[in-house]
Structure formats: structure tokens, C-alpha cells
């Protein structure tokens, strides 16, 4: 059980300055020191990570990995329900507000350990998925990206869980499911991407987790403030300001014309090198006829005019655009029926596979640029541009 420092407030509330004394009367917790410490200790006990938290984090990570392999949203919802109560997130916010360094660090380390367990299970599932290629990771791509719906879900979960934990008679299990859904699913997707080599999953999922976590701590801390808790130490004001700043940065990034959504975060991109080829152009020439010499006669004769005999113009045949699949460590790329990660996967093209680029314009969908190609076997489909390397310059192909 975490014990708070009893010197947070003086024993006699009347010794406080008038402004602090009025603010103290509005606190949800009792004003007397012993009662206040006992009250905070009960809340801290509920927010402390336990062995059950790590055990159920491991279980939830296994179910999440299975949901991604099956590409099933209901299984992912079940995993969030099986997740432990996200008490460490609320503990981080509570430690920030009341200024307890020990409780803040303890809650943060506990949450990171739980997230690490989910991440490791995702890596193992990713390595196992290599045996059943090709697989469609549409749900994994969906949860590795930032979305307004998830931000709203995390905000509701953080606020309701904080309020329920302060009021000990309320159960915080149900709103905690929303927090687990928003925080654990991106970590699992990142681990799956690292293990399977599927692009756009790692480290995008970790970046999404970090932003959702900062947002959840900010909302939980604001909830505690509205319930009557106030920072009473320099640490509380300092960390609270940092959390508030992170929340503002997240809001700016999310609303900045969609720049944070669908962006290819921290992923190396293959830049194709274009080698120009020379094309012969046939130029028509005019061959004048040799005029006949005039006949010297007394009669007037007409002089024939010069006429040109045009030659056949050769129309150059368009140079076929050939590209090679180059997915790096991923080992191959999905050929999809339509542009976008959620389109059905037709087949998996291994690295080095030769494809013909069709003359259709590139399509931007789901944070990537898709190219229409045709395999040597005559199968049409769409593939990510960054997974192709071409030696022939393609029209309208910026890369």
C-alpha cells in the first residue's frame, strides 16, 4: 500500500493563507491531516498496479494478437473486456495532482511493464504469422493509426474511471474497458508489425500509444481537479504543467489538417532511382521531284510545279513500365483488389517479383500511395508505391 507524506498540508487548516484556506474547504477529501491521508491512501491503493494487473495484461495481449491474426474486431473487443482495470493510468494522474513522486513513478513503471507484456506477445504472434502468409492485417493497421473516435473513447474512459475510483462505492471496471481498448490495442499492433515485418505497424503503434496515454493522463488529472484535488507541492504544479502542455500539443497535432492521421511515422521509405532511357523519334523528310527541262518551242508551255512526296511517319511504341517488388525485411507485399489497407488481399508478391505498371493515375488512400500493376501471370491489383522500385520513369509518379 502506498503511503502519502503527511506533511502535504499543515495540521491546523487555519494556519493556511486565506486563499489556500478557501480552496481547501472545497476539497473532496477531508481537511484534517489524518483523515485526508487516509482518504488519499484508499484511492492510491485502488490505483496501484498489482499482480492481477500484469497477469490479465498478458492474457489480454494474447487475445489481442489472436484478434489481429484473425482480423476480427469482436475478438479485439473481447480482449479489451478481459484487460485489467487500467488503474496505473489513474495513478499517474493522481500522483501528478497531489505531488507524490513515489506514487507517480510507481504507477508509470507498472503501466509500462503491463504494456511491455502486451508488446512481447504481439511480437511472438507476428513471427508466427510468417507461417501463414499472406494474412490481411486490416484491423492492425486501423488501430496503429490515430483517430478522433479513439481519442473520444480514451477521454470518456479516463474521466469516468477517475471519478469512479474516487467514489469508492462506484465500480470503475466498465469505463476502464475503454481505456484498455485505446491504449493496449496500438501496443499489440506495434509488436505484431515488428514480428511479422508488416509495414506501417511499428513503430506507428507505439507513437499512437504514447499520444493516447498523454491524453488519458491529462483528462484524468483535470477530472481530479474538478473533484476538488489540487496540486499542493512544486512537483504537482510542474508535472501538471507538462501534462497540460502535452495535451495541447496532441490537440494541435490531431487538428492540424489531418497531418497526424495516416502519416507514415518513423518508417524508412524506399526511394526508387529513375534511369532515363533513350527513345528514337522518326522525323519525316520531303523529297522534291527533279523538274523536267523546258522544251524550246514557239508555243507557250506551262512549267510544272514542285510537289513533295510524304514518307510514312513511324509512331513510337510506348516504353513498357516494369517495376520490382522491394519490401525490405517484410519479404513481400500484398497485391490488393482496390487501393487501401482494408481492400481484400489477392496474393503476396515476394521481393524481386516483376510487375508491369498500368497507366492509371496513382491513388492516395489510408496514408499511402497505391499503384495499379499487373503481374506476369496477368493478375491485376494495387500495391503500395514505396514497395516498388522501377528503372523506367512512370508518368504522374512522384517519388
Secondary structure, DSSP 8 states (H G I E B T S, - for coil): -----GGGS-SSGGGS-HHHHHHHHT-SS-SSHHHHHHHHHHHHHHHS--HHHHHHHHHHHHHHHHHHHHT-HHHHHHHHHHS---HHHHHHHHHHHHT-HHHHHHHHHHHHHHHHHHHHHHHHHHHHHGGG-S---HHHHHHTS--HHHHHHHHHHHHHHHHHHHSTTS--HHHHHHHHHHHHHHHHHHHHHHHH--TTSTTHHHHHHHHHHHHHHHHHHHHHHHTT----SHHHHHHHHHHHHHHHHHHHHHHSTTTTSS--TT--------------------EE---------SS--------EE------------EEEE--GGG-EEEEESSSSTTS-EEEEEETT-EEEE-SS--EEETTEEEEEEEETT--EEEEEGGGEEESS--TT---
